[in-house]
Amino acid sequence: MTTPYDIIIVGGGVIGTSIAFQLAKRGKRVLLIEKHDLAAGASGSCDQQIILQSKNPGNHLKLALKSAELYQEIAQEIDHDLEYRQSGGMIVIESPEEMPIMREFVKRQRQTGLQVDVLDRKEAVKLQPGLAEHVVGATYSAQDAEVNPIEVTLGFAQAARKSGAEVLLNTEVVSLIMSGYRVKGVETTHGRFYAEVLINAAGAWAPQIGKMAGLNIPITPRRGQIAITEPCAPFLRGVMLSAQYIVAKYHPEILKQSSDQAQQLGVGLALSQSKKGNILIGATREFAGYDTRVTYEGMKAILKNAARLVPPLKEMHLIRVMAGLRPYTPDGLPCIGWIDGLEGLFIAAGHEGDGIALSPVTGKIVADLVCEGSTFVEMAPFAPNRFE
C-alpha cells in the first residue's frame, strides 16, 4: 500500500491549488491529483475579474470581501507574480428602469461592508470614456480588482510544493476506495493513493467524483464563452460588467422566458484588460452540458452586445476565443463542507463564476475546517446537504 497522505485533493484548478497551499502551509501531507494540467479547466478559460459588486449582499459578499483581503496578503507572501491589481470596477446601467434596482442592490451591499456608489451618466463617462450614448449610469467600487487566473493557479501550486505538497498531473481518478461508509483513498490511472481526508475540488466535474460515492451533487456545468483582442493601448480603467450580467447570473429562469437569443444565451457584458493589453470580452452563461466548444451564435451575441455598450470595441481586432465551464449551483453559493454520512469526504466546489474571486478565502476556510473543525464564518449557507 502506498504511504498514506493526510489529505488528497482532486482538482488542479484555482480552488484545489489554493486548498493545497493552505493545508501544506499548516504542515499537512498533501497530494493534489489533476486529470489534465493545472488550470486546464475553468481556471484557464475565464476572465480576470475579482469584482465584489457582482456578489449578493450577505454571506456571499462577506466571503468575497475577506477573499479580497487575503489576495493582497498572498500576493506579497508567495514568490510568484499573480498580476494582481486593485483597479476598481463598474456595473453599467442601461435604462432608467434598472437604476432603482441597482440602487437597492448597492444599498444592501454597503450594509454588508462594500465601498460602492451609484454614478450618473456624466460621472460614469468621466470614469470610463467610450460608453454608449444610451447608458444612463453605473455603479462603481474602488475595491474591485484583477488578477491572472492561470498565474494564480500556478502560484498556489508552486507555494504548496515549497511547503511539501505533491502534485500529480495527467492522472485521472477512476474510483474511490471505501471501507463501509468511510472514504480511504482513490484509485487512479497511476495507481492507488490513501489518505485520511479526500477533498473534492473538481469544479464542474465534482458531481462525477461524487457519483463514485453514490452522491448526487447539485452542481451543473454552465458554459462561458469569451473573445480576446490583440494587445492595445490602455483603454479600460478597471473591470466592467452590465446590469444584465447580474440578471443572467442570479436569475437564469428569466432567461428561458425571453424570445431574445442573446438573453437565452445568458449574455451579459464582462470586460477587462490584461497586463499585456489584451481585452477580454464576455460572456455567455449557457447550460450546454460538458461541451466546451465556442459557437458562432454565442460569439456573435457577445460581440454585438459589447459593441452596443462600448462602441470603440468595434475598432479592435480579435485574436482568439475560448470557453470554460462554470460549476453552477441552484442558489449561486458554493458547496463547502463535510459530506454527511461519508466519513473523510469533503467538498469545495460549485463557485460558478466566482472561483477566482473566492479562491483565497475558500482555501483558508477548508484548511480551518479540516485542521481545526471551525472557521471565522457561519458555514450553514454553504453546507453541501442544504439542497436535500
KENU-464228 format. One record per residue: residue number from 0; residue in one letter; x, y, z negated of N, C-alpha, C in turn. Coordinates in steps of 0.001 Angstrom, whole numbers, plus 500000, padded with zeros to 6 digits. Layout:
<sites>
 num residuo   n.xx   n.yy   n.zz  ca.xx  ca.yy  ca.zz   c.xx   c.yy   c.zz
 NUM       A      X      Y      Z      X      Y      Z      X      Y      Z
...
</sites>
This chain:
<sites>
 num residuo   n.xx   n.yy   n.zz  ca.xx  ca.yy  ca.zz   c.xx   c.yy   c.zz
   0       M 500854 498797 500000 500000 500000 500000 500883 501244 500000
   1       T 500517 502225 500850 501266 503466 500927 501243 504169 499574
   2       T 502353 504780 499208 502407 505548 497962 501254 506533 497917
   3       P 500419 506504 496904 499242 507372 496883 499600 508847 496703
   4       Y 498760 509663 497260 498852 511114 497074 497838 511521 496014
   5       D 497978 512718 495519 496937 513242 494640 495697 513590 495459
   6       I 495947 514218 496619 494843 514741 497422 495142 514548 498910
   7       I 494144 514080 499636 494195 514048 501099 493182 515061 501625
   8       I 493610 515887 502557 492738 516880 503188 492573 516493 504650
   9       V 491328 516427 505115 491058 516132 506518 490665 517430 507209
  10       G 491476 517863 508176 491179 519087 508924 492331 520062 508861
  11       G 492922 520360 510025 494074 521249 510086 493755 522625 510617
  12       G 492567 523118 510286 492207 524487 510638 492553 525443 509516
  13       V 492008 526642 509591 492361 527672 508616 491854 527323 507206
  14       I 490759 526577 507107 490251 526182 505791 491112 525077 505189
  15       G 491359 524030 505958 492169 522918 505449 493570 523323 505056
  16       T 494207 524170 505863 495574 524591 505546 495609 525535 504349
  17       S 494586 526363 504190 494513 527237 503017 494396 526406 501745
  18       I 493569 525370 501792 493417 524477 500636 494733 523769 500340
  19       A 495385 523284 501394 496671 522596 501208 497691 523519 500561
  20       F 497737 524751 500993 498658 525743 500432 498402 525957 498941
  21       Q 497149 526150 498578 496810 526434 497184 497062 525231 496284
  22       L 496730 524037 496756 496923 522845 495931 498400 522478 495790
  23       A 499148 522572 496889 500581 522262 496826 501302 523244 495921
  24       K 500855 524496 495953 501458 525523 495100 501260 525200 493622
  25       R 500215 524459 493322 499930 524067 491934 500556 522721 491574
  26       G 501415 522220 492455 502168 521010 492136 501510 519715 492524
  27       K 500407 519755 493256 499731 518530 493673 500438 517898 494879
  28       R 500419 516563 494909 500973 515841 496062 499887 515787 497137
  29       V 500103 516552 498203 499062 516781 499199 499459 516195 500548
  30       L 498487 515537 501195 498640 515103 502577 497504 515721 503383
  31       L 497848 516486 504409 496855 517056 505306 496879 516268 506617
  32       I 495718 515803 507049 495609 514999 508264 494775 515766 509300
  33       E 495317 515891 510499 494637 516601 511584 494599 515720 512826
  34       K 493424 515620 513442 493234 514761 514610 494070 515207 515804
  35       H 494208 516516 515980 494955 517049 517118 496167 517842 516616
  36       D 496115 519164 516731 497198 520024 516258 496612 521079 515335
  37       L 497457 521773 514622 496990 522852 513759 496266 523903 514602
  38       A 495140 524385 514102 494335 525418 514773 493822 524960 516133
  39       A 493669 523645 516322 493205 523127 517607 491695 523292 517793
  40       G 490974 523535 516708 489528 523691 516791 489106 525146 516767
  41       A 488137 525460 515918 487589 526816 515871 488642 527854 515497
  42       S 489614 527484 514668 490627 528452 514211 491524 528943 515334
  43       G 491562 528219 516449 492375 528638 517583 491565 529144 518745
  44       S 490259 529293 518557 489402 529741 519662 488331 530700 519157
  45       C 488765 531632 518319 487833 532590 517724 488428 533993 517799
  46       D 487658 534982 517329 488196 536338 517296 489028 536526 516034
  47       Q 489479 537747 515786 490431 538004 514709 489838 538862 513596
  48       Q 488523 538896 513513 487876 539832 512605 487756 539308 511181
  49       I 488135 540162 510243 487799 539956 508826 486827 541080 508500
  50       I 485600 540943 508990 484633 542027 508868 483669 541725 507722
  51       L 483777 542504 506680 482975 542290 505477 481527 542713 505688
  52       Q 481317 543654 506595 479969 544174 506829 478997 543131 507361
  53       S 479499 542079 507952 478606 541070 508530 478115 540073 507487
  54       K 478573 540211 506245 478201 539248 505195 476945 539701 504469
  55       N 476084 538747 504184 474858 539054 503451 475182 539585 502055
  56       P 474513 540634 501614 474721 541125 500248 474469 540019 499233
  57       G 475249 540018 498153 475117 538972 497143 476317 538053 497144
  58       N 476065 536753 496950 477156 535783 496807 478080 535737 498020
  59       H 477497 535809 499210 478272 535743 500444 479283 536895 500505
  60       L 478810 538094 500272 479673 539273 500325 480676 539277 499171
  61       K 480268 538795 497999 481204 538729 496869 482409 537860 497208
  62       L 482163 536717 497846 483269 535859 498258 484167 536575 499251
  63       A 483548 537272 500210 484332 537964 501237 485192 539073 500639
  64       L 484654 539794 499662 485426 540862 499007 486630 540281 498265
  65       K 486423 539167 497565 487534 538520 496870 488561 538003 497868
  66       S 488071 537462 498982 488973 536941 500000 489820 538054 500601
  67       A 489217 539231 500777 489963 540369 501315 491110 540757 500386
  68       E 490860 540707 499083 491935 540981 498112 493055 539954 498249
  69       L 492666 538679 498360 493651 537606 498447 494468 537705 499732
  70       Y 493833 538141 500815 494561 538286 502077 495748 539229 501910
  71       Q 495523 540325 501224 496601 541295 501046 497727 540709 500189
  72       E 497360 539910 499192 498377 539264 498356 499141 538199 499150
  73       I 498399 537373 499899 499024 536284 500649 499922 536809 501751
  74       A 499502 537895 502381 500312 538488 503441 501690 538872 502924
  75       Q 501770 539204 501629 503057 539536 501003 503767 538294 500475
  76       E 502980 537280 500112 503529 536104 499429 504229 535121 500360
  77       I 503601 534817 501491 504174 533785 502350 505073 534395 503410
  78       D 506088 533667 503786 507101 534151 504724 506651 533887 506159
  79       H 505567 534567 506552 505035 534378 507895 504177 535593 508244
  80       D 504341 536130 509445 503576 537301 509859 502170 536876 510266
  81       L 501180 537238 509472 499787 536914 509752 499141 537928 510689
  82       E 499873 538982 511029 499360 540106 511820 498140 540729 511137
  83       Y 498203 540760 509813 497111 541331 509030 497189 542854 509052
  84       R 496051 543489 509269 495982 544958 509163 494557 545365 508807
  85       Q 494471 546274 507873 493169 546782 507440 492826 547974 508335
  86       S 492166 547688 509437 491927 548689 510476 490553 549339 510389
  87       G 489682 548815 509522 488317 549323 509460 487450 548689 510530
  88       G 486137 548867 510398 485241 548276 511385 483873 548929 511381
  89       M 483161 548769 512504 481830 549354 512618 480847 548360 513220
  90       I 479581 548551 512877 478485 547819 513497 477649 548842 514261
  91       V 477584 548676 515563 476907 549628 516439 475392 549477 516318
  92       I 474701 550611 516200 473238 550642 516112 472700 551238 517402
  93       E 471869 550470 518093 471427 550869 519427 470124 551649 519471
  94       S 469240 551418 518531 467908 552014 518635 467478 552617 517313
  95       P 466564 553587 517362 466031 554166 516123 465369 553119 515237
  96       E 464814 552054 515856 464151 551002 515081 465144 550216 514232
  97       E 466390 550090 514713 467412 549357 513968 467963 550155 512791
  98       M 467868 551479 512880 468501 552337 511869 467988 552079 510452
  99       P 466676 552054 510194 466230 551790 508811 466604 550403 508316
 100       I 466639 549422 509219 467030 548065 508831 468480 548055 508370
 101       M 469346 548730 509127 470759 548769 508766 470996 549627 507526
 102       R 470194 550663 507346 470333 551480 506120 470035 550642 504879
 103       E 469014 549816 504956 468665 548953 503829 469749 547900 503610
 104       F 470270 547341 504701 471351 546363 504629 472568 546970 503949
 105       V 472918 548197 504343 474064 548905 503766 473830 549205 502286
 106       K 472626 549599 501942 472296 549893 500545 472566 548679 499660
 107       R 472144 547501 500116 472345 546285 499332 473814 545860 499320
 108       Q 474525 546120 500406 475955 545810 500435 476725 546700 499451
 109       R 476362 547954 499375 477003 548864 498404 476789 548376 496982
 110       Q 475591 547870 496717 475289 547362 495371 476165 546158 495035
 111       T 476586 545420 496058 477471 544271 495844 478924 544692 495685
 112       G 479257 545914 496140 480621 546412 495947 481364 546807 497203
 113       L 480721 546732 498364 481390 547105 499612 481336 548616 499823
 114       Q 482450 549169 500264 482502 550582 500626 482087 550706 502091
 115       V 480846 551125 502312 480297 551169 503666 479335 552345 503795
 116       D 479324 552960 504983 478488 554135 505227 477716 553970 506526
 117       V 476631 554740 506651 475878 554818 507899 476268 556115 508602
 118       L 476652 556019 509870 477081 557171 510652 476021 557522 511694
 119       D 475855 558820 511968 475001 559190 513103 475815 559073 514386
 120       R 475212 559358 515525 475890 559157 516801 477159 560001 516908
 121       K 477084 561254 516513 478230 562149 516623 479414 561618 515813
 122       E 479143 561146 514601 480209 560603 513750 480776 559310 514328
 123       A 479886 558469 514875 480326 557187 515426 481222 557378 516644
 124       V 480859 558289 517545 481654 558532 518754 482987 559179 518412
 125       K 482993 560005 517403 484253 560603 516972 485212 559525 516455
 126       L 484655 558542 515777 485466 557457 515222 485895 556473 516307
 127       Q 484994 556180 517257 485300 555250 518340 484781 555804 519666
 128       P 485640 556516 520421 485230 557027 521730 484854 555887 522673
 129       G 483991 556205 523623 483622 555227 524638 482303 554536 524401
 130       L 481618 554846 523305 480321 554218 523062 479294 554725 524071
 131       A 478365 553855 524454 477347 554195 525444 476455 555336 524946
 132       E 475846 556034 525914 475021 557193 525595 473823 556846 524715
 133       H 473300 555619 524849 472085 555285 524113 472352 554870 522667
 134       V 473611 554655 522287 473932 554264 520906 473550 555412 519968
 135       V 472796 555079 518918 472287 556122 518023 473133 556299 516769
 136       G 474012 555350 516497 474837 555464 515301 475569 554166 515028
 137       A 476074 554036 513808 476816 552834 513428 476961 552795 511919
 138       T 477277 551632 511405 477749 551543 510029 479267 551416 510084
 139       Y 479933 551840 509034 481405 551800 509044 481939 551466 507657
 140       S 482962 550605 507634 483672 550296 506396 485169 550279 506659
 141       A 485899 551042 505862 487360 551057 505975 487980 549777 505438
 142       Q 487193 548945 504749 487705 547706 504161 487809 546562 505170
 143       D 487152 546691 506320 487240 545641 507331 488657 545555 507878
 144       A 489044 544359 508307 490433 544134 508700 490515 543170 509876
 145       E 491747 542920 510313 492023 541996 511411 493210 541119 511035
 146       V 493262 539948 511671 494344 539014 511414 494439 538080 512617
 147       N 495583 537481 512837 495708 536492 513908 495382 535121 513319
 148       P 494236 534522 513669 493815 533275 513016 494766 532105 513238
 149       I 495415 532067 514390 496376 530988 514625 497584 531155 513713
 150       E 498068 532392 513590 499213 532645 512709 498857 532404 511247
 151       V 497606 532697 510878 497167 532417 509508 497218 530917 509234
 152       T 496692 530132 510175 496703 528677 510022 498130 528149 509927
 153       L 498997 528602 510838 500392 528167 510821 501103 528633 509551
 154       G 500778 529848 509111 501394 530382 507897 501015 529591 506663
 155       F 499724 529263 506530 499282 528443 505400 499980 527078 505420
 156       A 500044 526460 506604 500657 525132 506710 502140 525185 506363
 157       Q 502816 526213 506845 504242 526373 506551 504476 526544 505052
 158       A 503644 527380 504415 503788 527610 502977 503455 526348 502186
 159       A 502461 525583 502661 502112 524328 501989 503270 523340 502059
 160       R 503892 523244 503226 505041 522339 503387 506181 522745 502450
 161       K 506424 524037 502334 507500 524512 501462 507255 524124 500006
 162       S 505973 523967 499651 505623 523560 498285 505484 522042 498154
 163       G 505849 521316 499206 505885 519861 499119 504794 519110 499833
 164       A 503834 519799 500446 502756 519111 501146 503279 518443 502418
 165       E 502647 517356 502794 502944 516691 504062 501809 516976 505043
 166       V 502150 517173 506305 501161 517449 507345 501309 516398 508436
 167       L 500239 515672 508693 500255 514586 509672 499353 514979 510831
 168       L 499960 515274 512000 499209 515725 513161 498947 514577 514123
 169       N 498044 514824 515088 497684 513829 516104 497318 512492 515464
 170       T 496589 512595 514366 496193 511408 513590 494704 511498 513292
 171       E 493953 510507 513743 492507 510527 513566 492083 509642 512402
 172       V 491193 510152 511574 490584 509343 510520 489490 508496 511160
 173       V 489590 507174 511031 488610 506283 511658 487619 505709 510658
 174       S 487990 505680 509368 487056 505222 508336 487584 505634 506971
 175       L 486692 505587 505987 487083 505870 504603 487292 504557 503872
 176       I 488240 504541 502968 488486 503362 502132 487684 503547 500844
 177       M 486742 502646 500608 485829 502777 499481 486007 501634 498492
 178       S 485731 501942 497244 485642 500924 496204 484366 501232 495430
 179       G 483285 500534 495800 481994 500862 495222 481563 502243 495676
 180       Y 481299 503131 494691 480896 504496 495011 482057 505476 494827
 181       R 483251 504989 495023 484432 505850 494912 485236 505814 496208
 182       V 485637 506977 496676 486499 507076 497849 487945 506945 497386
 183       K 488668 506013 497974 490049 505747 497565 491091 506237 498572
 184       G 490663 506468 499812 491621 506888 500824 491009 506864 502200
 185       V 491889 506863 503219 491416 506887 504604 492188 505885 505460
 186       E 491483 505320 506414 492099 504501 507462 492254 505406 508677
 187       T 493463 505502 509213 493717 506392 510342 494353 505628 511500
 188       T 494543 506319 512609 495224 505729 513759 496709 505524 513494
 189       H 497209 506032 512362 498608 505834 511979 498736 505157 510614
 190       G 497719 504385 510229 497828 503630 509003 496875 504076 507909
 191       R 497032 503443 506750 496185 503745 505591 496901 504697 504636
 192       F 496111 505589 504053 496659 506521 503068 495678 506615 501905
 193       Y 496236 506634 500689 495416 506608 499477 495620 507876 498657
 194       A 494561 508277 497966 494642 509448 497090 493506 509418 496088
 195       E 493654 510194 495034 492606 510313 494021 491425 511127 494547
 196       V 491716 512096 495434 490682 513005 495937 490802 513114 497450
 197       L 489660 513071 498130 489611 513317 499561 488782 514577 499803
 198       I 489364 515544 500516 488672 516802 500814 488334 516847 502295
 199       N 487060 516934 502579 486562 517025 503949 486526 518498 504352
 200       A 487522 518927 505120 487603 520310 505602 487645 520305 507122
 201       A 486817 519461 507717 486866 519233 509154 485973 520160 509961
 202       G 485441 521214 509343 484666 522203 510076 483450 521612 510755
 203       A 483301 521867 512060 482144 521364 512801 482121 519843 512862
 204       W 483262 519210 512592 483347 517750 512609 483181 517140 511219
 205       A 482894 517968 510221 482693 517465 508861 481575 516431 508776
 206       P 480462 516582 509523 479425 515551 509453 479908 514182 509919
 207       Q 480853 514154 510867 481368 512869 511346 482167 512163 510251
 208       I 482910 512928 509471 483618 512340 508323 482602 511904 507271
 209       G 481576 512716 507062 480541 512377 506085 479821 511089 506419
 210       K 479566 510851 507706 478856 509628 508116 479621 508375 507725
 211       M 480945 508487 507620 481756 507338 507226 481461 506912 505792
 212       A 480869 507833 505018 480479 507521 503641 478967 507426 503501
 213       G 478274 507374 504649 476824 507255 504620 476103 508546 504323
 214       L 476769 509690 504546 476191 511002 504228 475631 511674 505479
 215       N 474607 512489 505271 474059 513327 506332 474330 514779 505949
 216       I 475446 515304 506403 475844 516664 506050 475198 517646 507026
 217       P 474428 518626 506532 473664 519524 507417 474523 520648 508025
 218       I 475545 520250 508749 476391 521202 509468 476246 520899 510959
 219       T 475991 521939 511747 475764 521790 513178 476762 522640 513951
 220       P 477398 522091 515002 478301 522919 515798 477533 524011 516549
 221       R 478075 525212 516553 477451 526350 517237 478520 527040 518085
 222       R 478386 526897 519392 479436 527363 520303 479513 528882 520389
 223       G 480745 529383 520405 481002 530796 520613 481954 530984 521772
 224       Q 481527 531727 522798 482362 531993 523956 482960 533398 523862
 225       I 484214 533530 524278 484955 534788 524155 485761 535027 525428
 226       A 485808 536274 525882 486647 536683 527005 487810 537515 526477
 227       I 488953 537441 527142 490151 538140 526692 490729 538939 527855
 228       T 491009 540216 527618 491566 541082 528656 493090 541022 528669
 229       E 493662 541584 529719 495101 541781 529743 495479 542804 528673
 230       P 496734 542841 528239 497136 543860 527262 496913 545268 527822
 231       C 496418 546151 526988 496194 547537 527416 496552 548476 526271
 232       A 496564 549756 526562 496902 550760 525555 495889 550703 524415
 233       P 496262 551150 523217 495323 551134 522093 493996 551784 522463
 234       F 492931 551036 522282 491592 551529 522638 490632 551422 521465
 235       L 490598 550265 520834 489686 550075 519708 490316 550571 518416
 236       R 489572 551331 517672 490047 551842 516381 489431 551020 515248
 237       G 489685 549741 515308 489123 548818 514329 488260 547791 515026
 238       V 487682 546885 514248 486831 545832 514811 485419 546367 514986
 239       M 484655 545728 515881 483330 546237 516197 482349 545099 516414
 240       L 481175 545229 515826 480046 544333 516065 478848 545182 516464
 241       S 477759 544510 516823 476499 545211 517054 475463 544688 516076
 242       A 474404 545466 515885 473322 545025 515008 472700 543737 515551
 243       Q 472724 543557 516884 472217 542319 517473 473028 541109 517009
 244       Y 474313 541320 516781 475173 540248 516297 474676 539743 514946
 245       I 474275 540669 514082 473776 540292 512758 472500 539472 512886
 246       V 471611 539881 513804 470372 539141 514024 470680 537734 514528
 247       A 471599 537627 515508 471946 536320 516072 472563 535410 515018
 248       K 473309 536004 514088 473992 535214 513077 473030 534630 512052
 249       Y 472113 535461 511555 471291 535037 510426 469870 534600 510793
 250       H 469430 534902 512025 468050 534575 512389 467990 533894 513760
 251       P 468571 532695 513890 468537 532002 515180 467124 531661 515644
 252       E 466176 531583 514704 464806 531256 515087 464195 532365 515940
 253       I 464636 533615 515724 464134 534738 516524 464598 534611 517968
 254       L 465816 534105 518154 466386 533994 519491 465596 533028 520349
 255       K 465088 531953 519747 464339 530947 520501 463050 531513 521084
 256       Q 462500 532532 520426 461228 533098 520859 461395 534106 521987
 257       S 462640 534499 522264 462885 535537 523259 462874 534962 524672
 258       S 462434 535786 525629 462484 535405 527037 463757 535907 527702
 259       D 464539 536702 526973 465790 537242 527495 466903 536203 527339
 260       Q 467602 535893 528449 468617 534841 528404 469746 535181 527445
 261       A 470163 536455 527418 471252 536849 526534 470884 536613 525074
 262       Q 469643 536924 524725 469203 536686 523348 469100 535199 523059
 263       Q 468661 534407 524027 468595 532961 523838 469980 532369 523596
 264       L 471004 532970 524213 472378 532519 524029 472996 533073 522749
 265       G 472242 533897 522025 472756 534473 520780 473852 535487 521004
 266       V 473765 536223 522115 474816 537181 522438 474722 538408 521535
 267       G 475834 538762 520932 475949 539982 520159 477360 540510 520326
 268       L 477513 541799 520379 478838 542386 520621 479803 542072 519491
 269       A 480997 541599 519854 482088 541410 518902 483374 541793 519626
 270       L 483975 542897 519214 485177 543407 519871 486311 543570 518878
 271       S 487522 543236 519323 488728 543511 518544 489891 543575 519514
 272       Q 490962 544228 519098 492152 544351 519938 493348 543769 519210
 273       S 494054 542863 519873 495155 542157 519233 496380 543052 519081
 274       K 497333 542560 518343 498584 543279 518128 499293 543552 519453
 275       K 499138 542633 520418 499778 542780 521730 498966 543645 522685
 276       G 497753 544027 522290 496943 544912 523117 495787 544250 523835
 277       N 495665 542917 523766 494538 542229 524409 493250 542546 523667
 278       I 492178 542753 524419 490875 542972 523806 490069 541674 523882
 279       L 489578 541226 522733 488749 540034 522652 487291 540467 522694
 280       I 486547 539942 523660 485159 540333 523882 484256 539131 523653
 281       G 483376 539230 522696 482455 538130 522418 481094 538675 522047
 282       A 480222 537808 521676 480353 536354 521648 478954 535775 521756
 283       T 478896 534488 522099 477618 533768 522070 477495 533010 520755
 284       R 476273 532583 520476 476007 531683 519348 475016 530651 519852
 285       E 475548 529528 520367 474726 528545 521060 474793 527182 520370
 286       F 473656 526521 520305 473620 525139 519839 473762 524243 521070
 287       A 474992 523836 521345 475293 523055 522553 476012 521769 522209
 288       G 475775 521245 521016 476467 520040 520584 477959 520303 520452
 289       Y 478759 519324 520865 480212 519460 520761 480845 519871 522098
 290       D 480058 520513 522931 480524 520972 524238 481291 522288 524068
 291       T 482574 522281 524370 483405 523489 524230 483702 524141 525576
 292       R 482934 523801 526592 483156 524421 527893 482646 525859 527907
 293       V 483339 526702 528662 482874 528066 528911 481895 528013 530078
 294       T 480770 528704 529958 479757 528670 531012 479663 530014 531726
 295       Y 479258 529950 532987 479067 531175 533764 477986 532040 533127
 296       E 476886 531396 532707 475776 532140 532124 476196 532854 530840
 297       G 476925 532130 529997 477362 532710 528737 478325 533867 528939
 298       M 479307 533681 529821 480294 534724 530036 479677 535952 530691
 299       K 478770 535724 531634 478087 536840 532289 477309 537669 531266
 300       A 476609 536984 530369 475800 537675 529357 476683 538454 528384
 301       I 477807 537867 527994 478728 538544 527067 479270 539828 527682
 302       L 479779 539724 528910 480432 540864 529556 479427 541961 529904
 303       K 478249 541564 530336 477212 542551 530642 476817 543319 529392
 304       N 476664 542602 528293 476287 543246 527034 477393 544168 526527
 305       A 478645 543720 526614 479768 544540 526139 479906 545815 526952
 306       A 479791 545701 528287 479909 546875 529148 478744 547834 528943
 307       R 477594 547299 528593 476424 548140 528327 476629 549004 527089
 308       L 477307 548451 526088 477521 549174 524835 478800 549999 524832
 309       V 479826 549512 525531 481119 550208 525597 481553 550254 527070
 310       P 481020 551204 527868 481253 551243 529311 482713 551223 529764
 311       P 483690 551808 529042 485083 551749 529504 485627 550324 529671
 312       L 484976 549339 529065 485426 547956 529211 485329 547485 530664
 313       K 484479 548127 531462 484323 547738 532869 485633 547872 533639
 314       E 486516 548754 533189 487758 549013 533914 488889 548072 533510
 315       M 488649 547182 532584 489709 546306 532076 489660 544936 532746
 316       H 490816 544340 532959 490916 543068 533661 490958 541897 532685
 317       L 490179 540865 532983 490202 539653 532164 491345 538749 532596
 318       I 491940 538044 531630 492987 537084 531963 492613 535662 531561
 319       R 491712 535511 530599 491280 534158 530252 490005 534190 529420
 320       V 489392 533007 529285 488189 532844 528472 488366 531607 527602
 321       M 487585 531510 526538 487685 530349 525662 486380 530173 524897
 322       A 486235 529005 524297 485055 528730 523483 485444 527824 522326
 323       G 484817 528049 521183 485047 527222 519999 483732 526885 519333
 324       L 483784 526005 518350 482583 525534 517670 482558 526006 516226
 325       R 481614 526867 515911 481435 527296 514525 480631 526232 513771
 326       P 481005 525925 512535 480224 524960 511737 479060 525664 511035
 327       Y 477886 525560 511589 476692 526278 511136 475938 525498 510065
 328       T 475475 526202 509033 474571 525621 508038 473251 526387 508070
 329       P 472143 525779 507654 470834 526423 507755 470707 527746 507008
 330       D 471453 527918 505914 471324 529171 505154 472511 530108 505341
 331       G 473426 529766 506230 474545 530664 506525 475662 530649 505507
 332       L 475586 529782 504502 476634 529698 503489 477397 528380 503639
 333       P 478688 528374 503331 479457 527138 503422 479062 526125 502359
 334       C 479419 524883 502590 479261 523815 501605 480604 523607 500921
 335       I 480672 523909 499640 481917 523774 498885 481603 523084 497563
 336       G 482144 521883 497363 481937 521212 496083 482041 519696 496199
 337       W 481908 519040 495046 481948 517586 494982 480663 517000 495559
 338       I 480784 515834 496165 479618 515131 496696 479007 514284 495589
 339       D 477768 514555 495255 477076 513798 494214 476977 512324 494595
 340       G 477277 511463 493653 477122 510035 493860 478302 509347 494511
 341       L 479309 510119 494926 480513 509537 495523 481732 510143 494831
 342       E 482317 509414 493931 483444 509925 493165 484662 510124 494060
 343       G 485314 511240 493867 486550 511514 494585 486372 512190 495925
 344       L 485133 512486 496346 484898 513107 497650 484436 514552 497474
 345       F 485135 515464 498142 484883 516907 498043 484708 517434 499462
 346       I 483855 518437 499633 483688 519059 500949 483929 520559 500875
 347       A 484583 521081 501901 484770 522528 502064 484640 522805 503556
 348       A 483412 523017 504001 483142 523206 505430 481820 523954 505582
 349       G 481509 524323 506823 480243 524999 507087 480322 526507 506981
 350       H 481482 527077 507283 481670 528529 507160 481128 529304 508357
 351       E 480640 528620 509366 480139 529214 510610 481164 530194 511160
 352       G 480815 531479 511342 481782 532420 511896 482618 533130 510852
 353       D 482594 532633 509603 483276 533323 508505 484506 532579 508001
 354       G 484938 531555 508725 486072 530765 508253 487342 531563 508101
 355       I 487621 532434 509059 488840 533246 508979 488761 534187 507785
 356       A 487629 534866 507641 487475 535825 506546 487507 535153 505180
 357       L 486930 533963 505070 486778 533320 503762 487848 532276 503466
 358       S 488811 532093 504353 489801 531032 504124 490630 531220 502853
 359       P 491137 532416 502548 491928 532535 501311 491126 532206 500055
 360       V 489901 532735 499973 489107 532503 498765 488632 531064 498696
 361       T 488380 530435 499846 487990 529029 499830 489119 528165 499285
 362       G 490342 528433 499732 491486 527685 499212 491616 527809 497710
 363       K 491431 529023 497209 491535 529252 495754 490418 528531 495007
 364       I 489191 528641 495497 488052 528009 494825 488229 526495 494760
 365       V 488617 525898 495888 488787 524448 495917 489887 524016 494949
 366       A 491004 524747 494951 492093 524409 494029 491648 524558 492577
 367       D 490874 525610 492298 490348 525799 490938 489486 524612 490516
 368       L 488551 524223 491381 487602 523166 491036 488280 521807 490918
 369       V 489219 521529 491809 489905 520239 491778 490862 520145 490592
 370       C 491565 521239 490316 492592 521202 489272 492052 521519 487877
 371       E 491062 522399 487804 490600 522886 486502 489128 522601 486219
 372       G 488374 522277 487243 486960 521968 487044 486033 523153 487050
 373       S 486559 524361 487197 485722 525562 487238 486431 526631 488046
 374       T 485678 527670 488425 486268 528769 489179 485592 530073 488777
 375       F 485966 531161 489432 485549 532500 488999 484134 532864 489461
 376       V 483535 532079 490357 482234 532424 490913 481250 531283 490679
 377       E 479970 531622 490546 478919 530613 490402 478800 529838 491712
 378       M 478931 528513 491634 479022 527705 492845 477697 527076 493284
 379       A 476636 527245 492506 475358 526628 492878 474890 527010 494283
 380       P 475043 528284 494715 474585 528638 496068 475340 527915 497174
 381       F 476514 527361 496858 477343 526693 497862 477365 525171 497686
 382       A 476576 524670 496756 476579 523230 496442 476208 522404 497670
 383       P 476957 521358 497986 476656 520540 499167 475279 519903 499143
 384       N 474729 519672 497950 473434 518990 497851 472256 519948 497831
 385       R 472474 521230 498102 471396 522210 497968 470298 522053 499024
 386       F 470565 521317 500094 469562 521144 501147 468686 519923 500923
 387       E 469003 519124 499921 468228 517900 499677 466824 518227 499171
</sites>
